[in-house]
């Protein structure tokens, strides 16, 4: 009995799904074809199924015919009849939706059991794709000797068939000899081999040339076997029954000692490979320019296997270059340098203008050890160029002539077709005062607070910005609503603006006149799908994208410039940095060196057209890894790391960027990031115009993909970065506060969204109270800097360190220094904080209380030790109408309204492709006017956020510099199994005055519950604690009820109250510590009061004159 249990079964007629004994879904044995078959009508939908044998699960097969393997997905677009075919000999299950049913039809079929010849419907000659690579094969030795013809017929008929350019394929069979039939469903190529199964595959690159003398191949060498390196200068290698044919061969020897320690350290995933030694006489410079293969033979000289070669290790070992690359403008000439060791020839083509099609002239470049150079007249300065690279490509297995821009470009033509020759130090590229820009002071990384902002979102809807400048770098230099808003935040204590990708990216047409826009979408209902349909219709032709698709790493994005053709983008980027500096804000760039927008010979591929197969990380068969989303780069390779480091030095020195956020940092090596940190630290004001010691690095330390758990190298992932001073995003606080996670738990509540204390009734676990207490412990660890070594009494009464407290199978605390924790509850990814609250809050929670939940959630980040990270608009209830991934959702869902008139809530159902499965939950919320924020709500949220900034800046106790400082100052009350749920009491106690000369103690009470709470701090019974002076004048009227009397503190519902104790009033400080403090005198370096910088105070004054907000 053969069955196909799965989610298809109820549609077929079974009473339930995943029933291996249901008769309705059984397949029938066809003796003529020797296969099990069945045809069923299925409605549209996404399904899964497997094969189960004899009515149970003891024997079952899944994807790729694996025993007990994974479920097989099946997507049906519209109701149709689906045929299933199962071969019990191979355990392969096919359906005519996911697979092509291919038969070898010809004049030999009757000899194999078919009723006649040329029978496409006879499945005795079925080709199967067991491993799922798209190549269908059939092998037989039962064809009698003779001459025959065949074609590959598809779907059991002649409507579609393939042979040799439309003709039958002739072959000769020898008695008892194996014949191999293959059909490539991608290329439609048919192969008939009368020599049996080909031994080897030259469409893959499974061998790795790891240093000048060693090739590694994860294969077992046959006893007495041999190996050869085969070369074709013209890319004409062919695989035949006797091996690989090419222009020349080099004998390789098997290394008894294996690869060197250095090679295996660089390529740990190849540790168990066979090591083949290349003779010293090999001409490496010539070899790397051709098509290469390794062929292995048995002791009798018969071919065993053959494959192509991946060469990054060799290129690093023999051709790595430390000098300057790109176009350099000298006094009398322009010098070009391109690293391309595998290229056969390179020319540089010169153009008088960016829109010129044919070059004005070209210059042949000359190679020296992999670097191609040329010179041109200084008259070409500010004009344009492209390289023409003649090179073998692994992607096409051919010699290609690629016209490409320069990966070291510093300026570009519109849409990045051509590189522009430019000297970034030219005076006309610098705004007035650029060389003397003064950066806001920064004493320590823990003083940083970050505001994550998209360049276009910032101003595209700002009616106070000139129309030409909206959505561009230039808007930051105008007195628009956004600029005034940032000035207010800087005055309150914000220090850094983090810009989403602002380098040249691939997905927006930089010609603004060609960008499409939607009609007026405000006419549609709050829960309509019309808005998203209109946005979706032009989503790849409008002016919006997040920009995580790099094209040129070291050029400002042209769509963010008022003139993308040439140097204006350089000037306007600098004006933006200068303007932000003038109001007291430093600039962080979101950098994406972990992948490129394209690869191989595809459009917009650059790196892979210059040194094919080098700059990208490839898998065991040589295909480019895509775990990042796109073509993963390989920064473990020397010259990819050099490109990254050189690029970042340009941003730091030529553009005065103050920090860098690494996208998918865990896909880089830890050493990459440490090398960058060393580069930045070495920059000095005297030599480079910037103080590199104040440049802050952080990134996404996620652990996944082909590099997971240090499989390829020691990653720059969360746990590995402890002690480096490099920050990583802390998802522990995000998930614990909000509830759920980006991959599930859509309606799950967390510590700050009402779990247990105001339950939405959607809790799916065993004990909601216990879950809340566990989440509170994780929040406490973040409040203590997310330190691995911080000790806490947990909800079960045990003492645990941050590392011992578990978060999804990992350590909750993983840092060694507070600056290594980027604390956030919202970012550009996933739903905004307010959208998440709307989804998760109890349906009875009022709008006012939803706003309070937003303020409360943000306070967890603002008062935690470490670096607070705020999503732009988080302070004004920003919504994206619940879009979980708005990377290409247009201005309609993404633009920020700094007038506070709107916030994008109820802007219609979000884009279908990422959100439609939740539309039924979203629509009633969007349509509910009772939970739609008004301008007064946004003004209130902003006022509270500014107060939080001010409070954080008021005392160094919120910005402790080390683990030791946190261990000595930070403690928690209301812990253990008997704690009051939903209440965290964080006590900051600095009796010696090491960090704050004026305030000795701070008690922060985080009450996420729906009721007012009282809390007693026994040590405060006789101490005159008082509500923080900022909160005494708070826009939040509820804080009037935040009181303290004789050590009993009262905190309103959904409120964070901060109580302080002046040092002069703290009778608990021992007299000897007071005397010690007096002896120490005033410490000029001790930032005890924090607060606004001089820049920020000026900004506050300007903002106060231009814009006032009052709360009654």
N, C-alpha and C positions, 0 to 999 in steps of 0.2 A: 504493500500500500504506500503510495506517494501522495503527500498532501502539501498544500501551500498556505499554511496558517499565517495570519497577519491581520492588519487592519482592513484588508480587502474583503474579509470573510462575511461581514454582515451585509455588504453590498451584493455579495454572491448569493446569499440566502442562508448563511449560518446564523444560529441564534446569538452568537457572541464572536468576538475576535480572538485570535491566537488559540484556536481550538484544533489541535493536530488530528483529531479523530472525526471532524465534521465531514460527512459524506458529500455535501454540496460542493466542496472545494477540492475534492480528490482529482488527481490526474489519472488518465487511462493509458494502459500500456498498449503501444502500437507495435505489434510484432514485425510488421514490414519494415519499419524504420528502426526498430530496436531502441525506442525512446518512449518516455512517458509524456503525454501531451494533454492539454485541456484548453478550451477557449471559453472565456467568460465576458459578459458585458459589464463594464464598470463606469459609473458616473464620474464627472470631473472631480478631482481632489488629489490630495497628496497622501500616499499610502506607503506601507512597509510590509514586507513578507519574508518568509524563509521556506526552506524545504524540510519537511518532517517525514521520517520513514516509519511505517508500520504503526501509525496512530498514536505515537508518543513523542517525547522529546529526547529519548535516550540517544537516538541518532538523528542529527539535523545538520543542515548545511546552509551557510549564508553567503555573503558577498565573496567573490573570487573562489567559490567552491570550498571554502574553508569549513572544516568540521566545527560546529558550534560557533560559526563566524557571525559577523555583524548582520543586522537587519538590512534587507535590500530595499532601497527607496524606489518608489514608482510614482511619478507625477502624471496625471491625466488632465489635459487641458479641456477636453470636452468628451462627453460620453462616447465610448467606443468599445469595440470588441477587441479583447486582448488575448493573444495566444501565448501559452506557457509551454516550454519544452524543457525536459529534464533528462540528462544522461547519467544513469547510475554508475557507469564505469568511471566517468570523470567527476561526477557529483556537480556538474555545471548546470545551473538553472538559467534559462534565458526567457525573456519576454519580448514580443515584437514592438514594444514601445522604447525600452532602453537599448535594445540591441537591433542590429541588422541580422536577419536570418539569411545566411550565405551558404550556398551549396556549390560544390565543384561539379558543374554539369558538363558532360562530354560523352564521347563515344566509348567510354570504358565503364560506364555506370552499371550496365547489366552484369558485368563481371563481379561487381561488388554487391549484388543482391537487389538492385533496382529492377522494376518490371521492364524497363527499356532504357535506351540511351537518350542523352539530351533531355533529361527529366529534372527540371529545376525544383520540382516539388518533392523529389525523393531525398529524404533526410539521411539515407545511408551514407551520403557523402557530405554531411553537414560540417562546416568549418566552425570551430569554437574559439571564443575569446575568454579563456578561463581566468587569465590574470588581469583582465580588464584594461589592457593597454591599447585597445582599439585594433589590434592585429588578430584576425581570425585564421586559424590553422587547421589542417587536416593531414594526417600522415597515414600512409598505407603501404604495405609490401605485397598486397594481394592482386595487383594488376598484372595480368599475364604479359609476357614479353611481346613487344610490338610498338607500332607507331600510333599515336593518339593526338586528339585535340580537345581543348576544354575552354570554358569561360567561367567566371565567377558570377552566378546568378543571384540576385537579391530578392528576398521576400517571396520565395517559392514561385517565381514567375519570370517572364522575359521582359517585363516593362523596364527593368534596369539591370544591366549586366556589364561586365568589364572583362577585357582581354588585353591584347597587345595593340593599342591604338585602335580599338574597335574590332580587331580581327581575332579569330581564334588563336590560342596559344598551342603550338605543336610541341610534343615531347616524345621521347622514346623510352619505353620501360624495359628493364632487364628483369628476367625471372627472379623473383624472390628479393629484389632490391627495393629499399625504401624510397618512396616518392613523397615529397613535401609540397603541399599547396598552401599558399598564404594570401590573404587579402587584407590590405591596410585600409580601414574604413575612413581614415583621414585623407590620405592621398589618392585613394581608389586604385592603387597599384596592386597588380596580381603577380605573384611569384610562383613558378613551378621549378622545383629543384629535383633532378633525377639522381642527385648525389645524397639524397636524404636531407635531414635537418641541417641547415647551415651552422657551422661551428664558429660562432662569433656574431658580433653585431656592431657594424661601423656607424650606426646611427646613434650610438651611445658613447659616452666618455667615462668609463668606469675606472680607468687607471689614473694615477696622480703622480706627476713629476714634481717631487717635493723639494729637491735641492739640485745642485748642479750635477750630482752623480747618482741620484736615487729615484727610481720609479716605484711607487707602491700600488699594489692591486689587491683588493680583498678577494683573493682566490687561492685555492690550494694547488700548488704546483705538482704535476704528476711525477711519480718517481722516475728519475732518469730523463726528465723532460728538459726542454730548452725554450728560450724566448728570444724574440727579435723585435727591434724597433724598425718599423717600416715607414718610409717617408715618400710623400709625393709633393713636389714643388708646385704642381699645377692643380692640386686637390682632386686627383683622379684615382685615389685608392679604390681597389675593388676586392671583394671577398669571394673567394672561390673554394672549390673542394680541397685545394692543396694549401690554402692559406691566404694571405693578403698580398696583393700585387701592387707595387709602387715603383718609384724611380730608383730607390736605393734601400738597403737594409743595413742595420747595425746589430751585431750580436750582443745580447745582454747576458750577464751572468747573475745567478742567484746568490744573494748575499747571505751567508750562513749566520752572520751576526745581526741581520736586520738593519733597519734604518738607524740613523744617529739619534741620540737623545734629543738633540735640538730639533730635528725634523718631527719626531713624535710629539714633542712638546707643542709644536705649532699645529700639528694635525692629529690630535689625540683620537679622533674617531677612526683613524686608519691604523691603530696600534696592532691589530692582528692580521695585517696584510703581508703578502709576500713581497720581499724587497728585491728589486732588480737593479743591478749596478750598470751605469752607463760608462763606457770607456772614456778616459781622460782625453783621448784624441778627437772626440766628437766635437764638431763645430756648432756650438750652441746657437750662435747668432744666426746661422743659416737654417738650422733645424726648426727654430721656433717660428719661422716664416712660412712653413709648409703645413700640409695635413699630415698628422702623425697617428700611428696606431701601434699597439703592442700585440703581438701574436704569440701564443703559447702552443708548443708541440709536445706530443708524448715521446717516449723513448724510441719509437719506430719512425718518428718524423711526421706523424699525422697531426693535422691541425686539431687543437682541443678548444681553443677559444681565442677571440680577438676583440679588441675594443679601442676606441679613441682615448685621448689623453687630456686631462685637465692640467694646466701648466702654471697656476699662480705661484706655487712654491719655487719653481725654477726661476720664474721671472723676478721674484723677490730676491732670490739668492744671487743671481747673475747680473741683473739689470736695474736694481733699485737705484734711485737717483735722489740726491739731496738738494739739488740746485733749484733755481727759479724757473718756473714754467709759465706759459702764457705769452702774451704780447707785452713787452716792456719798452716804454718810451725813454730813449736815452737823449743825450744832447744833440746827436747828429744822425741818429738812425733809430728805427724800430726793430727790436730783436724778437724773433719768434722762437719758442721752444715747446715741443710736444713730445711727451713720453709715449712711444709706440713701438716697442721692441719687436712685435710680431708683424709689423707693416713691411710690405715689399717696397713701397715708395710713398712719399708724401709731398704734396704741393700745398702752398698757401696761395689762395686766390684773393685778390684785392678788388674792392668795389669802391667807387667814389661816393655812393649813397646807399642807404639802407634798403631802398625799394628797387634797386637796380637788379635785373635778372642775371645778365651775363657779366662776368668779371671784366674789369678794365685790364688786368694783367695777372700773371701768376709768377710765383718764384718756386723753383725746385728746392726742396729741403734736403739737407745732408745729415746722415745718421752717424752718431758716435755712441756705441754701446747702448742702443735703444732709445736715445734722445735725438729727435730730428730738429735741426735748427736752420734758420734763414734770417737774412737781414733785408730791410727795405728802407727807402728814403724816409727821412723825418717828415716829408711832405704828406705821408699817409696818416699822420696823427689825426685822430678824430674821424677817420674813415673806417670802412668795414672790411671784414675778412671772413673766409671760411677755409677749412682744411679739406683736401681731397686725399683720402687714405685708401691705398690698395692693400687689402688684407684678407687673409683666410678667415671665414666665419664658421664657427661651430654650428650656428643656427641653420645655415643653408648647405653646409659642406661644400662651399664654393669659394672662389676668390671673388671678393666684392670690391667695387669702387664706391666708397662712401664719401659724400660731401656732408661735412658736419661743422657745427660751430665749436668753439673752444670750451672745453670743460673748465678752463681757468678764465673764462670771460669776466670782464669787469664792467662792461656795458654792452648793450644789445640794440638791434633794430626792433621795430614793432613785431610782436609775436615771436621774437627770439630766433628768427631765421639766420641772422648773421651776427657775429661778434663785432664789437666796436673797439678800435684802438683808442686807449685813453690813459692818461696819467692822473690818478686820483688826487695827486698833490697840486694840480693846477689851481691857481687862485680863483679862476672864474667858476670853479665847481664848488667853492666854499661860500656859504652864507657869511655875511658880515659878522665878524667876531668869532668865527668858527674855531680858529686856532686857539682862542683864549676862553673857550666855553668852560665854565666852572661847574663841576658836578656837585650835586647836593652831598653833604657830608654823610658818611656811613661808618660808624664805629665798629660794628660787628654784624655778622650775617644774621644773628638772631633779631636784629633791629629791623629786618626787612619785612615788608608786607607787600603782597603781589596782587595786581589787578589784571586779570586775563582778558584781553581785548582784541577784537577783529578789526582791522583797519577800515574796511568798508562799513561794517555795522556802526562804527563810531559816528559817522557823519552823513551817511547816504540819505537820511531823513531829516537832516538838520537845516531848518529854514533860515538860520542865522549864518550859515556858511555859504559862500558864493557857489553858484550852481556848478561852475567848472571844477571847483575843488572838492565837491561832495564825493565821499567814498575814496578819497586819495590821501597820500601823505600830507599834501598841502593843507588839508583841513585842520591839522594840528597847529598850524601857524596862524590860524585865523581865530577871532574871538567868537567862536560859535558856542552853542549850548554845551556841547561835549567838552570843549576846552575849559569853559567856566566850571563845569561839573568836576573835571579832574583837578582844577585848582582848589576847589572846596575840599575834595578828598585829601589832597596833599596838605592843605592847611590843617586838617584834622589829624594827619599822621601817616597817610599812605606814602610809601617810598618808591615802589617800582610799578611800571606798566609793562606787562608781558604782552607782546604782539604775536598773535597767531601768524603763521608763515607769511613773511614779507619779502622773501627772496623770490626769484623768478620761478613761477610754477606754470604748469602746462595747460590747465583746463579752462582758462578764461580768455576769450578773444580780447586782446589789448586795444583794439580799435573800438573806441567807445561808440562811434557812430554805427557800428555793426551789431552792437549788443541789443538784444530784444528785451522788451518790458511787457508786463501784463497790463490788462485793462484795469479799471477801478474795481477792486475786489471787495470794497467795503459795502457793496450793495447786497452781499450774500449773508445768509444767516450764520450765527455763531457756530452752529454745528453742521454747516453745509460741507459737502465734499467738492464744491465748485472751485473754491480757492486753490486747493491743492492740485486739482486737475489743471488749472490755468498755469500755475507755477511749474508743474511737472512737464507741461507741453513745451516749455522753453528752457528747461533747467540746464541744458548744455549749451545754450546760446545766449544766456543773459550775462550779467557782469559779476555774478556771485559764485564763489567757492571758498571753502576753508583754506585751500592751498596746500594740502599735504600730498602734493604730487610734483616733486622737485624737477626742474629742468636745468637751471644753472644755479649752483649753490651760492655764488658770490656776487650776484647782481640784484638790486631791488626790483620788485615785481612791477612790470610795466603798466598793468591795469590799475595800479594804485598811483599812477603819475598822470599829470595833466597832459603830458606829451611822452608817449612810450618810445618814440623813435630817437634813441640817443641818450644824452647826458642829463636831461631834465629830471629823470627818476633819481639820479645821484644827488642832485641839489636838493630836491624836495624831501628825500629821506633825511638828509642832514638837517634841513630846516625843522623837520619833525623832532628829531632828537634834541636839537637846540631849544626848541619851544618847550618841550617837556622838562628839560633841565632848568629852564628859566622859572618854572612854577614849582620846582623842588622835586621832580620825579626822574628817577633813573629808568633806563629802557632795557628790557629783556627781549631777546629774539627767540622765537620758537624755531629750532633748526631740525631739519629732517634729512640726516645723512644716512639713515638706515635703509632707504629704498629710493628708487627712481620711478618716474612716471612711465617709462617704457624700457625696452631692452631688445636684444637681438637686432634684427633688421627692420623692426617696426618703426612707424612714424614716431618722431620725437625721441628716438633712441640716440644717445650721444656716446656715452662711455663704451657701450658694447659694440659700437661701430668703429672705435679707435683701437681698442685692445680687446677683441672679442673673448668672452669667457673669463676675463680677469677680474673686473670690478664687481661682479655679482657673485653671490654665494650660490653654489650649485649642489644638487643632491648626488647620490651615489651613481646615478646613470648620466649625470651631466646636465640635467635640466635645471633651470633657474628656480630657486626657492621663492615662494610667494607668501610666506606666513605673515608678513607685515601687512599685506593687502595687495602689494605690487611686487615689482622685481627687487628682491632683497639685495642690498649691497654687502660687500664683504670687507668691512673695515679691519678685519684681522690681517688683510693683505697690506703690505707696506705702503704701496702707492695709493690705495684708497684711503688709508689713514692719513697719508701726507696731504691728499686733496682736502680732507676734512680739516686738518690742523691748519693748513695754509689759508683755507677759506675763513676759518674762525678768527685767525689773526688779522685778516683784512677787516672783518666786521668790528673787531675790538679797537683797532687803531685808526682805520680810515673813516669809520662811522661812529666811533665812540660808544659802542654798545656796551652795556654794563653787566649783562648776564645772559646766560644761554640755557634754554630748556630743551633737552634732548628728547625728541619723539622716539618712542620705543627704545629707550636707552639700554634695556636688557638685551637687545640685538647687537649691541656693541660690546667689545671686550672691556673689562675693567681697566686694562692697561691703556686702551684708547683714551678713556676719560681722564685717567691720571696724567697721561701725556698732555692732554689739552689743559688740564689744571696747571701743570708745570709751565706750559707755554704762557698762560695768562699771568701766572704769578711773576714771570720774568719780565713782564712789560713794566716800564717805568715812565713817569711823566717826563723826565729829562730826555730819554732816548726815543720814546715811542709816543709821547703826548698823552698817555693815559696811565693811570695807576692800576696795574693789573691785580694788585692784592685785594682790591675791592670788587672784582668781578666774581659773580656768584654763579655756580653751576648746579643744575638739578635736572631731573628727567623722570621718565616713566620706567621704573625698574621692573616691569612685568617679566614673567618667566614662562615662556611658551615657545612653540615652533621647533624648528630643527636644532636650535641652540639650547633647548630647555635643559635645566639642571647641569649647565656647564658642559654639554655634550661636545661642543666644538672648541671651547675656550672658557676661561673664567669670565663669566658675564658681568656686565655692570647692572646687576639686578639688586633688588632691595636688600636681601640678606648679605650680599657680598660687599656692599658699599659702606658698611659700618666702619667708622674710623677714618674715612677719606675726606669728610667735610662736604661731600657732594650730596645734595638733597635728592630724595625720591618721593614720589607721590604716595601718600599714606591712605590707602583704601580702607584701612581698619576703621578710621573715624567716619569716613564717608558712609560705609555700609552700616556701621553700628548706629549712627545717628539717623540716617534716612530709613533704614530697613531694606531688606532684600539686597540685590546687587545688580550690576548692569546686565546680567545674563538671566535673571529670574527674579521671582518675588515681586512682581509688578505692584501688587497691592499690600505687600508685607510692610508692617509698621516697624519703626525703630525707636531708639531712645528719645529722639526729638520730634517724632511724628505721632505719638499717642499710644504706643504699644502698652497694653495692660491698663494704663492710667486713663485712657480714653479710647478703648478698643473699637476698631471698625468691624469687628466680628469676623475678620478673614484669617485669623491666626490658625495655622495648620499643624502646629506642634502639640506636644503633650502638656506643657506647663507654661502659660504665657508670662506669669510673674517671674518664674525662674529664668526664662529667656531674656526678659527685660533686665534682670539683675546681672546676667552674664554680659549683655551688651554694655551696661553701665561700667562694668569692669574694663572693657576694651576702650571705652571713652576715657576712663581715668588714666589708662596707660598713655593715651595720646596727650592728655592734658599734662602729663609728666614727660613730654618730649618723645614719646613712643620708644623709650629706651629699653633695650633688651635686658638690662640689669636692674631696672627699677623694681623694688619689692612692694607688693600690695596685698592687703588682706582681701581675698576674693569672696564672691557671693556664697561659696560653700564653707567659708571660715578658714580656709587654708591660706598660707602665705606663699605667693608665687611671684616669680619675676615676670617681666614683660615677655621674655622669650618662652617661658613655660606656659603662659596663657595662650590657648589655641585659637586660631582664626582660620577656618576652612582648611584645617590640616597643616597650617603653618604657624610660625610664631607671631603673636600679636605685636610685641615690641621687637624691633630689629635694629635700632640705631645705637650708636655709641656717643653721639653728640646731638643736641637738640636741633642744630642747623641742618641735620640730615633728614628731618621730617617735614615734608610739605603737607600741611594740614588743610584739608578742603572737604566741603560737602557738595560742591557743584563745580563743573567745568564745562567747556564747550561740548564735550561728549555727553551723551545721554540726556535725559530730561533735565530742565533747569530745576533749581531747588524748589521754586514755587510750584511748578508743574508737578513735581514729585509729591509735594504736600497736598495739592488738590486731589491727587489720585489716592493717597494713603490715609488722609484724615478721615475720622469718623464722619459719616454723612450728616450728623447733627452739629458738627463743629461750625460755628459761625464764621463769617468772613473775617471779622475782627480777630478772632482767635487763630485763624489760619495765618494772618499777618504776624501775629505774635509768635507762632511756631517758626515762621521764617526768621524773625529776629533772634529767637532763641537758638535755632540751629546755627546761625552765623556766629553767635557768641561763643559756641564751643570751639570754633576755629580761632576766633580773635583772642581768646584768653588762654589758649593752650601754649605750652612751651614749644618752640620751634618756629616755623615760618608759615604764617597764615596766607592762604591763597583764595582769592575771591573771583568768581566768575563775573565779568562785566555785566552790570544790571542786576546782580544778586541783591544789591542794596536798594533797588527800586522795584522789587517784585517782578523781575523780568520773566516773561513767559515766551515759549515758542509754540504755544497752542498744543503743548504736550508732544511735540516732535522729539523722538528719542535720538535722532541722528540727522541733524539739519545741515550736514556738510554741503549739500547741493540744493537746499530748499529755498533759495532766493531771498531777496530783500524782504518779501512779504512776511516771512516767518522769523527773520533774523535781525532786521534793523532795530536799533535801540533809539527810543524817543527820550532824549534828555530834557525835553520840556515837561515830562512826566504826565502829559495828557493821555498817553496810552502806554500799554505794556505788552501788547501782542497776545494777551489772554483772549480766548474766544475769537481767534482769527480764522476759524474754520478747522475742520479735521486736518490733521497733519498728513504729509506725503504718504501715499498708500504703500509704497514698496517696503518701508521699514515699520509701518505703524498700523496697517489696515486690520491686522489680527486683533487690535485693541480698540478699534473704532466703537464697538458696541458699549464699551466701558467709558470711553471718552465723551461720546456725543451728549449724554445727559448732563455731564459736568459742564461742558462748554455752553450748553443751552441754559444753564441755571443762572439767572441774573443775580440771585442772592449771594453767590460766591464770586462775582466779578469785581475785582478791585477798582476803586475809584482813585482819582488823583490824590485825594487826601490820604488814602492808604499808602500810596507810594511816597508821598512827602514824609509821612510818619516813619516808614521803614528807613528812608534815607537819613532822617534825623537821628534815629537810634543807632544806625551803623556808624555815623560820624562820632557819636558818643563812644562807641566801642573802640574806634581808632584812638580817640583821645585818652581813654582809660588805659589802653595797652601802652601808649606812649608815656603815660604819667609816671610809670615806675618800672625800673629795670627788673623788678621781681616777676614781671610778665615775660621777660626776655632774657632769661638766665643763660649764661654762655657755655656751660659745661655740664657733663653728667654729674660731677661732684657737687656743683652748685645746686642742681635739682635735687639730688639725694639729701642735701642738707636743708633745703628751704621748703620743698613741696611735700605736703602730706595730705591725706584724705581722712575725713571722718564719715560717719554714716556708711560704713562698709559692712561686709559679712552678711550672714543669712537673715538677720533681723532688721536690716536697714529699711528705711522708708523708700518704697519704690519710686523711681522717677526723680530722685533728689541726689545730686552730687554736691558734696561740701569739700571744696579745695582750699586748703589752708597754706598760705605762703608766709613763712616766719623767718625773719632775718635779724635776729637779736644783735649780731655783731655789726650790723650796718655795712656789710661787705658789698651790698648791691644797691641799697637805697638809704641815703642819709636821713631822709625826712620821714619815711614810712617804715615802720618795723614789721607790721603784720597786715596781711590782707586775707579776708575770707570771701571767697566767691561761692555763692549758692546758685546752682543751676537747677531750677525747678521746671522740669518738663511736663509735670502732671497738670491735670485739669482743676486742681484744688489748691488753695493757699496752704503752705506748709510752715510749720514751726520747727526750728532746729536749735538745739542747745549745744554750745561749745563750752565745756566745763572750764577751760582755762581762761575764758573771757568774762566770767561772772563779774569780776571787779575791774574790768578794763573798759574804757570809754570808746568802744568801736563806734563808727559813724558811717552812714551811707556815703559812698564816694562823692566828692564834691560835684563831679560832672552829673551823676545821677540825681543829685539833689535838685538840679535845674533841668531835669530830663524832659524831653518831649513826651515821654511815656508817663501818663498820669498815674498809672498803676503803681509806679515806684514810690508814690507818696505813702503807700501802705507797706513798703519795705522798711521794717523797723528793727531796732535792737534794744533790749532792756535786760540788764543783769545777765548777760550771756545768752539770752533767748532771742533768736533771730527769726523774723517773720518775712517770708518771701511770697509774693503773689503767684498765682498760677501762670505757667508758660512764661516765666520771667527769669532772667539772670540778674541777680543783685550783687553788687560789689561793696563790701564793707572794709573800711581801712582803719588803721590805728596809727596815729602819729607817734613817732619815736619818743618825743618829749613827754607823751602821756602814757608810755608803756612801762608800768611799774613791774612787769614780769622780767625785765632785762636785768641780769645780775649787775651789781655795781662795778665789778671788775671789767665787764665788757663795755660799760659806759665810759670808764676811764680809758680803756684801750682805744675806744672810738675817738675820744678827745685827743689822745696822744697822736693819733694818725693824722689829724687835721683834715683840711679840705683836700679832696682828691679831684683834681681837675679832670681826670680821665673817667671818673665815676659818673655815668649818666644816670643820676638818681631820679631825676624828674622827667626825663624823656621829653615828650611833647613835640611841638612843631619846630622845624628848623627855621633858620632865618628866611630861607626861600619860601617855606610854607606860610610863614607869617605874612610875607608880602602878598602871597597868593590869596590868603584869607581876606586881607584888606581889599584887594581888587574884587574878589568875589562878593564881599559884603556890599560894596558900592554898586555892583551891577545887578545883584540878585538877592532878594531877601525872601525868607520863608518864615512864617509865624505859625504857631500852633496854639490853639485855644481849647 
